[in-house]
Amino acid sequence: MTGPTAASGRRGAPRHCGWCGREITGAATGGRPRRYCAQSCRQRAYERRTQVQRGGLPEDAVVLSAAELSDLQDRLFRLRCAAEDVVTAVDDGAGAAELRILAERVGSNAQGLERLR
């Protein structure tokens, strides 16, 4: 999650941490724009870069631990289930209020997938 997508170059656009994906808050203090929301995220990104260099992996490689992969698979499963709930509700003739609730659940699950860590 490093590079141009980590922090937007447009003025006024929200920027996100290059490690955890959280929005970077606080006023700019001059100099280069911040790439990480905290020193701990900066350190984790450094550790990942050095691991990638030692392992001979491409710079844009995504390395996940078994626990992170399992968590990602769980979140994808929840998203699929939420989407299937919407389809079932439409087939059953659900009202707009129920469909809105189900659509918000899909959106919430999808938002949880926007960041890998």
N, CA, C and O atoms as a GROMACS GRO file, in nm:
protein
  468
    1MET      N    1   0.080  -0.119   0.000
    1MET     CA    2   0.000   0.000   0.000
    1MET      C    3   0.084   0.125   0.000
    1MET      O    4   0.046   0.224   0.063
    2THR      N    5   0.192   0.124  -0.065
    2THR     CA    6   0.274   0.242  -0.073
    2THR      C    7   0.264   0.299  -0.212
    2THR      O    8   0.210   0.235  -0.302
    3GLY      N    9   0.314   0.420  -0.230
    3GLY     CA   10   0.313   0.481  -0.363
    3GLY      C   11   0.204   0.584  -0.374
    3GLY      O   12   0.154   0.633  -0.272
    4PRO      N   13   0.166   0.619  -0.497
    4PRO     CA   14   0.073   0.726  -0.520
    4PRO      C   15  -0.064   0.702  -0.459
    4PRO      O   16  -0.133   0.798  -0.426
    5THR      N   17  -0.105   0.577  -0.444
    5THR     CA   18  -0.236   0.551  -0.388
    5THR      C   19  -0.239   0.568  -0.237
    5THR      O   20  -0.347   0.579  -0.179
    6ALA      N   21  -0.124   0.569  -0.173
    6ALA     CA   22  -0.120   0.580  -0.028
    6ALA      C   23  -0.159   0.719   0.018
    6ALA      O   24  -0.227   0.734   0.119
    7ALA      N   25  -0.117   0.819  -0.053
    7ALA     CA   26  -0.152   0.957  -0.017
    7ALA      C   27  -0.186   1.032  -0.145
    7ALA      O   28  -0.108   1.036  -0.239
    8SER      N   29  -0.304   1.090  -0.146
    8SER     CA   30  -0.350   1.159  -0.265
    8SER      C   31  -0.272   1.287  -0.287
    8SER      O   32  -0.238   1.358  -0.192
    9GLY      N   33  -0.244   1.317  -0.413
    9GLY     CA   34  -0.172   1.438  -0.445
    9GLY      C   35  -0.263   1.559  -0.460
    9GLY      O   36  -0.214   1.671  -0.471
   10ARG      N   37  -0.394   1.538  -0.461
   10ARG     CA   38  -0.488   1.649  -0.477
   10ARG      C   39  -0.504   1.725  -0.347
   10ARG      O   40  -0.515   1.665  -0.240
   11ARG      N   41  -0.505   1.856  -0.356
   11ARG     CA   42  -0.524   1.936  -0.236
   11ARG      C   43  -0.668   1.922  -0.187
   11ARG      O   44  -0.761   1.923  -0.267
   12GLY      N   45  -0.684   1.910  -0.058
   12GLY     CA   46  -0.816   1.899   0.001
   12GLY      C   47  -0.871   1.757   0.002
   12GLY      O   48  -0.967   1.730   0.073
   13ALA      N   49  -0.812   1.668  -0.075
   13ALA     CA   50  -0.860   1.530  -0.077
   13ALA      C   51  -0.807   1.459   0.046
   13ALA      O   52  -0.693   1.482   0.087
   14PRO      N   53  -0.888   1.372   0.106
   14PRO     CA   54  -0.838   1.299   0.223
   14PRO      C   55  -0.723   1.207   0.183
   14PRO      O   56  -0.724   1.147   0.076
   15ARG      N   57  -0.624   1.198   0.271
   15ARG     CA   58  -0.510   1.110   0.248
   15ARG      C   59  -0.521   0.994   0.345
   15ARG      O   60  -0.575   1.008   0.455
   16HIS      N   61  -0.468   0.879   0.304
   16HIS     CA   62  -0.477   0.760   0.386
   16HIS      C   63  -0.338   0.704   0.413
   16HIS      O   64  -0.246   0.717   0.331
   17CYS      N   65  -0.325   0.643   0.529
   17CYS     CA   66  -0.199   0.585   0.573
   17CYS      C   67  -0.154   0.478   0.475
   17CYS      O   68  -0.233   0.394   0.432
   18GLY      N   69  -0.025   0.481   0.441
   18GLY     CA   70   0.032   0.384   0.350
   18GLY      C   71   0.044   0.245   0.409
   18GLY      O   72   0.076   0.150   0.337
   19TRP      N   73   0.018   0.230   0.539
   19TRP     CA   74   0.026   0.099   0.601
   19TRP      C   75  -0.111   0.046   0.640
   19TRP      O   76  -0.151  -0.062   0.595
   20CYS      N   77  -0.184   0.120   0.722
   20CYS     CA   78  -0.310   0.067   0.776
   20CYS      C   79  -0.433   0.114   0.700
   20CYS      O   80  -0.540   0.056   0.714
   21GLY      N   81  -0.418   0.219   0.618
   21GLY     CA   82  -0.530   0.267   0.539
   21GLY      C   83  -0.619   0.369   0.608
   21GLY      O   84  -0.712   0.422   0.546
   22ARG      N   85  -0.593   0.397   0.736
   22ARG     CA   86  -0.674   0.498   0.804
   22ARG      C   87  -0.647   0.636   0.746
   22ARG      O   88  -0.540   0.662   0.693
   23GLU      N   89  -0.746   0.723   0.758
   23GLU     CA   90  -0.729   0.859   0.708
   23GLU      C   91  -0.626   0.932   0.794
   23GLU      O   92  -0.627   0.920   0.916
   24ILE      N   93  -0.539   1.006   0.728
   24ILE     CA   94  -0.438   1.084   0.798
   24ILE      C   95  -0.501   1.217   0.835
   24ILE      O   96  -0.547   1.292   0.749
   25THR      N   97  -0.504   1.245   0.964
   25THR     CA   98  -0.565   1.368   1.013
   25THR      C   99  -0.458   1.465   1.056
   25THR      O  100  -0.341   1.429   1.069
   26GLY      N  101  -0.497   1.586   1.078
   26GLY     CA  102  -0.403   1.689   1.122
   26GLY      C  103  -0.363   1.780   1.008
   26GLY      O  104  -0.364   1.741   0.892
   27ALA      N  105  -0.327   1.900   1.045
   27ALA     CA  106  -0.288   2.000   0.945
   27ALA      C  107  -0.147   1.972   0.894
   27ALA      O  108  -0.062   1.922   0.967
   28ALA      N  109  -0.126   2.006   0.769
   28ALA     CA  110   0.008   1.991   0.710
   28ALA      C  111   0.101   2.091   0.777
   28ALA      O  112   0.064   2.206   0.801
   29THR      N  113   0.222   2.048   0.807
   29THR     CA  114   0.316   2.136   0.876
   29THR      C  115   0.428   2.182   0.784
   29THR      O  116   0.530   2.232   0.831
   30GLY      N  117   0.411   2.166   0.656
   30GLY     CA  118   0.516   2.202   0.561
   30GLY      C  119   0.599   2.081   0.526
   30GLY      O  120   0.592   1.978   0.593
   31GLY      N  121   0.675   2.092   0.422
   31GLY     CA  122   0.756   1.979   0.379
   31GLY      C  123   0.673   1.876   0.305
   31GLY      O  124   0.566   1.906   0.253
   32ARG      N  125   0.724   1.754   0.302
   32ARG     CA  126   0.654   1.647   0.233
   32ARG      C  127   0.526   1.608   0.308
   32ARG      O  128   0.522   1.614   0.431
   33PRO      N  129   0.424   1.569   0.234
   33PRO     CA  130   0.302   1.523   0.302
   33PRO      C  131   0.329   1.392   0.376
   33PRO      O  132   0.411   1.310   0.333
   34ARG      N  133   0.261   1.374   0.488
   34ARG     CA  134   0.279   1.251   0.566
   34ARG      C  135   0.225   1.132   0.489
   34ARG      O  136   0.124   1.142   0.420
   35ARG      N  137   0.294   1.018   0.500
   35ARG     CA  138   0.251   0.896   0.433
   35ARG      C  139   0.189   0.798   0.531
   35ARG      O  140   0.118   0.705   0.491
   36TYR      N  141   0.216   0.817   0.660
   36TYR     CA  142   0.169   0.724   0.762
   36TYR      C  143   0.101   0.801   0.874
   36TYR      O  144   0.135   0.916   0.902
   37CYS      N  145   0.003   0.736   0.937
   37CYS     CA  146  -0.073   0.804   1.042
   37CYS      C  147   0.002   0.804   1.175
   37CYS      O  148  -0.026   0.888   1.261
   38ALA      N  149   0.095   0.713   1.193
   38ALA     CA  150   0.167   0.702   1.320
   38ALA      C  151   0.306   0.645   1.296
   38ALA      O  152   0.333   0.584   1.193
   39GLN      N  153   0.392   0.664   1.394
   39GLN     CA  154   0.527   0.610   1.386
   39GLN      C  155   0.525   0.458   1.376
   39GLN      O  156   0.608   0.399   1.307
   40SER      N  157   0.430   0.394   1.444
   40SER     CA  158   0.423   0.247   1.439
   40SER      C  159   0.392   0.198   1.297
   40SER      O  160   0.446   0.097   1.254
   41CYS      N  161   0.306   0.269   1.225
   41CYS     CA  162   0.276   0.231   1.087
   41CYS      C  163   0.398   0.253   0.998
   41CYS      O  164   0.427   0.173   0.909
   42ARG      N  165   0.469   0.360   1.022
   42ARG     CA  166   0.591   0.387   0.946
   42ARG      C  167   0.693   0.275   0.968
   42ARG      O  168   0.758   0.230   0.874
   43GLN      N  169   0.706   0.230   1.093
   43GLN     CA  170   0.798   0.122   1.126
   43GLN      C  171   0.756  -0.008   1.060
   43GLN      O  172   0.840  -0.078   1.004
   44ARG      N  173   0.627  -0.043   1.065
   44ARG     CA  174   0.579  -0.167   1.002
   44ARG      C  175   0.604  -0.164   0.852
   44ARG      O  176   0.638  -0.267   0.793
   45ALA      N  177   0.586  -0.048   0.788
   45ALA     CA  178   0.611  -0.037   0.645
   45ALA      C  179   0.759  -0.057   0.614
   45ALA      O  180   0.795  -0.122   0.516
   46TYR      N  181   0.845  -0.001   0.698
   46TYR     CA  182   0.989  -0.019   0.681
   46TYR      C  183   1.026  -0.167   0.693
   46TYR      O  184   1.101  -0.220   0.612
   47GLU      N  185   0.970  -0.232   0.796
   47GLU     CA  186   0.999  -0.374   0.816
   47GLU      C  187   0.954  -0.457   0.696
   47GLU      O  188   1.024  -0.549   0.654
   48ARG      N  189   0.838  -0.424   0.641
   48ARG     CA  190   0.788  -0.496   0.524
   48ARG      C  191   0.880  -0.476   0.405
   48ARG      O  192   0.912  -0.571   0.334
   49ARG      N  193   0.922  -0.352   0.383
   49ARG     CA  194   1.012  -0.325   0.269
   49ARG      C  195   1.142  -0.403   0.282
   49ARG      O  196   1.191  -0.458   0.184
   50THR      N  197   1.198  -0.409   0.402
   50THR     CA  198   1.324  -0.482   0.418
   50THR      C  199   1.301  -0.633   0.402
   50THR      O  200   1.388  -0.701   0.347
   51GLN      N  201   1.189  -0.685   0.447
   51GLN     CA  202   1.158  -0.826   0.427
   51GLN      C  203   1.144  -0.858   0.279
   51GLN      O  204   1.194  -0.961   0.232
   52VAL      N  205   1.077  -0.772   0.206
   52VAL     CA  206   1.058  -0.793   0.062
   52VAL      C  207   1.193  -0.792  -0.009
   52VAL      O  208   1.218  -0.875  -0.096
   53GLN      N  209   1.279  -0.698   0.029
   53GLN     CA  210   1.411  -0.690  -0.035
   53GLN      C  211   1.493  -0.814  -0.006
   53GLN      O  212   1.560  -0.866  -0.096
   54ARG      N  213   1.490  -0.863   0.118
   54ARG     CA  214   1.565  -0.984   0.154
   54ARG      C  215   1.509  -1.108   0.088
   54ARG      O  216   1.584  -1.200   0.054
   55GLY      N  217   1.379  -1.112   0.068
   55GLY     CA  218   1.315  -1.231   0.012
   55GLY      C  219   1.318  -1.237  -0.139
   55GLY      O  220   1.278  -1.338  -0.198
   56GLY      N  221   1.364  -1.132  -0.203
   56GLY     CA  222   1.370  -1.131  -0.349
   56GLY      C  223   1.234  -1.116  -0.415
   56GLY      O  224   1.219  -1.148  -0.533
   57LEU      N  225   1.135  -1.070  -0.341
   57LEU     CA  226   1.002  -1.052  -0.397
   57LEU      C  227   0.995  -0.918  -0.471
   57LEU      O  228   1.072  -0.827  -0.441
   58PRO      N  229   0.904  -0.905  -0.567
   58PRO     CA  230   0.887  -0.776  -0.634
   58PRO      C  231   0.843  -0.670  -0.532
   58PRO      O  232   0.780  -0.701  -0.431
   59GLU      N  233   0.876  -0.546  -0.560
   59GLU     CA  234   0.846  -0.435  -0.468
   59GLU      C  235   0.696  -0.423  -0.440
   59GLU      O  236   0.657  -0.384  -0.330
   60ASP      N  237   0.612  -0.454  -0.538
   60ASP     CA  238   0.468  -0.439  -0.518
   60ASP      C  239   0.402  -0.566  -0.464
   60ASP      O  240   0.279  -0.577  -0.466
   61ALA      N  241   0.482  -0.662  -0.416
   61ALA     CA  242   0.427  -0.786  -0.362
   61ALA      C  243   0.349  -0.758  -0.234
   61ALA      O  244   0.385  -0.670  -0.156
   62VAL      N  245   0.243  -0.832  -0.215
   62VAL     CA  246   0.163  -0.823  -0.093
   62VAL      C  247   0.190  -0.950  -0.014
   62VAL      O  248   0.164  -1.061  -0.060
   63VAL      N  249   0.242  -0.933   0.107
   63VAL     CA  250   0.276  -1.046   0.191
   63VAL      C  251   0.178  -1.050   0.308
   63VAL      O  252   0.166  -0.953   0.384
   64LEU      N  253   0.107  -1.162   0.321
   64LEU     CA  254   0.010  -1.178   0.429
   64LEU      C  255   0.050  -1.296   0.516
   64LEU      O  256   0.097  -1.398   0.466
   65SER      N  257   0.032  -1.280   0.645
   65SER     CA  258   0.052  -1.394   0.734
   65SER      C  259  -0.070  -1.485   0.721
   65SER      O  260  -0.171  -1.447   0.662
   66ALA      N  261  -0.061  -1.604   0.776
   66ALA     CA  262  -0.174  -1.697   0.773
   66ALA      C  263  -0.294  -1.637   0.845
   66ALA      O  264  -0.408  -1.654   0.800
   67ALA      N  265  -0.270  -1.568   0.954
   67ALA     CA  266  -0.380  -1.505   1.030
   67ALA      C  267  -0.446  -1.394   0.948
   67ALA      O  268  -0.568  -1.381   0.946
   68GLU      N  269  -0.364  -1.313   0.880
   68GLU     CA  270  -0.419  -1.206   0.797
   68GLU      C  271  -0.500  -1.261   0.680
   68GLU      O  272  -0.605  -1.208   0.646
   69LEU      N  273  -0.450  -1.370   0.619
   69LEU     CA  274  -0.523  -1.432   0.509
   69LEU      C  275  -0.656  -1.488   0.558
   69LEU      O  276  -0.758  -1.472   0.491
   70SER      N  277  -0.654  -1.553   0.673
   70SER     CA  278  -0.778  -1.607   0.730
   70SER      C  279  -0.878  -1.496   0.758
   70SER      O  280  -0.997  -1.510   0.730
   71ASP      N  281  -0.830  -1.385   0.815
   71ASP     CA  282  -0.916  -1.271   0.844
   71ASP      C  283  -0.974  -1.213   0.715
   71ASP      O  284  -1.093  -1.180   0.710
   72LEU      N  285  -0.893  -1.202   0.612
   72LEU     CA  286  -0.941  -1.152   0.483
   72LEU      C  287  -1.047  -1.244   0.424
   72LEU      O  288  -1.148  -1.197   0.372
   73GLN      N  289  -1.024  -1.374   0.432
   73GLN     CA  290  -1.122  -1.470   0.381
   73GLN      C  291  -1.253  -1.460   0.458
   73GLN      O  292  -1.361  -1.471   0.399
   74ASP      N  293  -1.245  -1.441   0.590
   74ASP     CA  294  -1.367  -1.424   0.671
   74ASP      C  295  -1.445  -1.300   0.629
   74ASP      O  296  -1.567  -1.304   0.616
   75ARG      N  297  -1.372  -1.190   0.608
   75ARG     CA  298  -1.440  -1.066   0.568
   75ARG      C  299  -1.502  -1.079   0.430
   75ARG      O  300  -1.610  -1.025   0.406
   76LEU      N  301  -1.435  -1.149   0.338
   76LEU     CA  302  -1.492  -1.172   0.204
   76LEU      C  303  -1.618  -1.259   0.214
   76LEU      O  304  -1.715  -1.235   0.143
   77PHE      N  305  -1.615  -1.358   0.301
   77PHE     CA  306  -1.731  -1.444   0.321
   77PHE      C  307  -1.850  -1.363   0.373
   77PHE      O  308  -1.962  -1.380   0.327
   78ARG      N  309  -1.824  -1.274   0.470
   78ARG     CA  310  -1.931  -1.190   0.525
   78ARG      C  311  -1.988  -1.099   0.417
   78ARG      O  312  -2.109  -1.076   0.413
   79LEU      N  313  -1.902  -1.047   0.330
   79LEU     CA  314  -1.950  -0.961   0.221
   79LEU      C  315  -2.038  -1.041   0.126
   79LEU      O  316  -2.145  -0.993   0.086
   80ARG      N  317  -1.995  -1.161   0.089
   80ARG     CA  318  -2.075  -1.244  -0.002
   80ARG      C  319  -2.209  -1.277   0.061
   80ARG      O  320  -2.312  -1.271  -0.007
   81CYS      N  321  -2.211  -1.312   0.188
   81CYS     CA  322  -2.337  -1.343   0.256
   81CYS      C  323  -2.430  -1.222   0.259
   81CYS      O  324  -2.550  -1.236   0.237
   82ALA      N  325  -2.375  -1.105   0.285
   82ALA     CA  326  -2.456  -0.983   0.288
   82ALA      C  327  -2.516  -0.956   0.150
   82ALA      O  328  -2.632  -0.917   0.139
   83ALA      N  329  -2.437  -0.976   0.045
   83ALA     CA  330  -2.488  -0.956  -0.092
   83ALA      C  331  -2.596  -1.058  -0.125
   83ALA      O  332  -2.697  -1.024  -0.187
   84GLU      N  333  -2.578  -1.183  -0.083
   84GLU     CA  334  -2.680  -1.286  -0.106
   84GLU      C  335  -2.808  -1.253  -0.030
   84GLU      O  336  -2.917  -1.283  -0.079
   85ASP      N  337  -2.797  -1.194   0.088
   85ASP     CA  338  -2.915  -1.153   0.164
   85ASP      C  339  -2.995  -1.049   0.087
   85ASP      O  340  -3.118  -1.052   0.090
   86VAL      N  341  -2.928  -0.959   0.018
   86VAL     CA  342  -2.999  -0.857  -0.063
   86VAL      C  343  -3.075  -0.925  -0.176
   86VAL      O  344  -3.192  -0.894  -0.200
   87VAL      N  345  -3.010  -1.018  -0.246
   87VAL     CA  346  -3.076  -1.088  -0.357
   87VAL      C  347  -3.198  -1.165  -0.307
   87VAL      O  348  -3.304  -1.163  -0.369
   88THR      N  349  -3.183  -1.233  -0.195
   88THR     CA  350  -3.294  -1.309  -0.138
   88THR      C  351  -3.409  -1.216  -0.100
   88THR      O  352  -3.525  -1.247  -0.125
   89ALA      N  353  -3.376  -1.103  -0.040
   89ALA     CA  354  -3.479  -1.008   0.001
   89ALA      C  355  -3.553  -0.952  -0.121
   89ALA      O  356  -3.675  -0.935  -0.116
   90VAL      N  357  -3.482  -0.924  -0.229
   90VAL     CA  358  -3.547  -0.875  -0.352
   90VAL      C  359  -3.640  -0.982  -0.407
   90VAL      O  360  -3.754  -0.953  -0.444
   91ASP      N  361  -3.593  -1.106  -0.412
   91ASP     CA  362  -3.675  -1.216  -0.462
   91ASP      C  363  -3.800  -1.236  -0.376
   91ASP      O  364  -3.904  -1.277  -0.427
   92ASP      N  365  -3.791  -1.208  -0.246
   92ASP     CA  366  -3.904  -1.224  -0.154
   92ASP      C  367  -3.993  -1.101  -0.150
   92ASP      O  368  -4.092  -1.099  -0.076
   93GLY      N  369  -3.960  -0.998  -0.229
   93GLY     CA  370  -4.044  -0.877  -0.234
   93GLY      C  371  -4.027  -0.787  -0.113
   93GLY      O  372  -4.124  -0.725  -0.069
   94ALA      N  373  -3.910  -0.778  -0.060
   94ALA     CA  374  -3.885  -0.694   0.059
   94ALA      C  375  -3.911  -0.547   0.027
   94ALA      O  376  -3.899  -0.502  -0.087
   95GLY      N  377  -3.945  -0.475   0.130
   95GLY     CA  378  -3.970  -0.333   0.116
   95GLY      C  379  -3.841  -0.252   0.109
   95GLY      O  380  -3.731  -0.303   0.134
   96ALA      N  381  -3.858  -0.125   0.076
   96ALA     CA  382  -3.743  -0.037   0.060
   96ALA      C  383  -3.663  -0.022   0.189
   96ALA      O  384  -3.540  -0.016   0.186
   97ALA      N  385  -3.732  -0.017   0.302
   97ALA     CA  386  -3.663   0.001   0.430
   97ALA      C  387  -3.572  -0.119   0.460
   97ALA      O  388  -3.458  -0.102   0.504
   98GLU      N  389  -3.624  -0.240   0.437
   98GLU     CA  390  -3.542  -0.360   0.462
   98GLU      C  391  -3.425  -0.367   0.364
   98GLU      O  392  -3.314  -0.403   0.403
   99LEU      N  393  -3.451  -0.334   0.238
   99LEU     CA  394  -3.344  -0.337   0.138
   99LEU      C  395  -3.235  -0.235   0.171
   99LEU      O  396  -3.117  -0.261   0.149
  100ARG      N  397  -3.276  -0.121   0.222
  100ARG     CA  398  -3.178  -0.020   0.260
  100ARG      C  399  -3.086  -0.071   0.372
  100ARG      O  400  -2.965  -0.053   0.367
  101ILE      N  401  -3.145  -0.136   0.470
  101ILE     CA  402  -3.067  -0.192   0.581
  101ILE      C  403  -2.968  -0.295   0.528
  101ILE      O  404  -2.851  -0.295   0.566
  102LEU      N  405  -3.016  -0.383   0.440
  102LEU     CA  406  -2.929  -0.486   0.384
  102LEU      C  407  -2.819  -0.425   0.296
  102LEU      O  408  -2.705  -0.471   0.299
  103ALA      N  409  -2.853  -0.322   0.220
  103ALA     CA  410  -2.753  -0.255   0.136
  103ALA      C  411  -2.648  -0.186   0.222
  103ALA      O  412  -2.530  -0.187   0.187
  104GLU      N  413  -2.690  -0.127   0.333
  104GLU     CA  414  -2.593  -0.066   0.424
  104GLU      C  415  -2.500  -0.171   0.483
  104GLU      O  416  -2.382  -0.144   0.505
  105ARG      N  417  -2.552  -0.290   0.509
  105ARG     CA  418  -2.468  -0.400   0.559
  105ARG      C  419  -2.364  -0.440   0.454
  105ARG      O  420  -2.248  -0.467   0.488
  106VAL      N  421  -2.405  -0.445   0.327
  106VAL     CA  422  -2.310  -0.475   0.219
  106VAL      C  423  -2.202  -0.367   0.216
  106VAL      O  424  -2.083  -0.397   0.206
  107GLY      N  425  -2.244  -0.241   0.224
  107GLY     CA  426  -2.148  -0.131   0.221
  107GLY      C  427  -2.053  -0.136   0.338
  107GLY      O  428  -1.933  -0.111   0.322
  108SER      N  429  -2.103  -0.168   0.454
  108SER     CA  430  -2.017  -0.177   0.573
  108SER      C  431  -1.916  -0.290   0.559
  108SER      O  432  -1.799  -0.273   0.594
  109ASN      N  433  -1.959  -0.404   0.508
  109ASN     CA  434  -1.866  -0.516   0.488
  109ASN      C  435  -1.762  -0.482   0.382
  109ASN      O  436  -1.645  -0.517   0.395
  110ALA      N  437  -1.806  -0.415   0.276
  110ALA     CA  438  -1.712  -0.377   0.170
  110ALA      C  439  -1.610  -0.276   0.223
  110ALA      O  440  -1.492  -0.284   0.188
  111GLN      N  441  -1.655  -0.184   0.305
  111GLN     CA  442  -1.564  -0.085   0.362
  111GLN      C  443  -1.458  -0.152   0.449
  111GLN      O  444  -1.344  -0.108   0.451
  112GLY      N  445  -1.496  -0.257   0.519
  112GLY     CA  446  -1.401  -0.332   0.600
  112GLY      C  447  -1.294  -0.401   0.517
  112GLY      O  448  -1.187  -0.436   0.568
  113LEU      N  449  -1.322  -0.422   0.389
  113LEU     CA  450  -1.226  -0.488   0.300
  113LEU      C  451  -1.131  -0.389   0.234
  113LEU      O  452  -1.033  -0.430   0.170
  114GLU      N  453  -1.157  -0.262   0.247
  114GLU     CA  454  -1.074  -0.162   0.179
  114GLU      C  455  -0.931  -0.160   0.230
  114GLU      O  456  -0.841  -0.117   0.158
  115ARG      N  457  -0.911  -0.205   0.349
  115ARG     CA  458  -0.773  -0.209   0.401
  115ARG      C  459  -0.740  -0.352   0.437
  115ARG      O  460  -0.823  -0.424   0.492
  116LEU      N  461  -0.621  -0.392   0.407
  116LEU     CA  462  -0.580  -0.530   0.432
  116LEU      C  463  -0.535  -0.552   0.574
  116LEU      O  464  -0.540  -0.665   0.623
  117ARG      N  465  -0.491  -0.450   0.641
  117ARG     CA  466  -0.440  -0.467   0.775
  117ARG      C  467  -0.530  -0.399   0.873
  117ARG      O  468  -0.504  -0.401   0.994
   0.00000   0.00000   0.00000
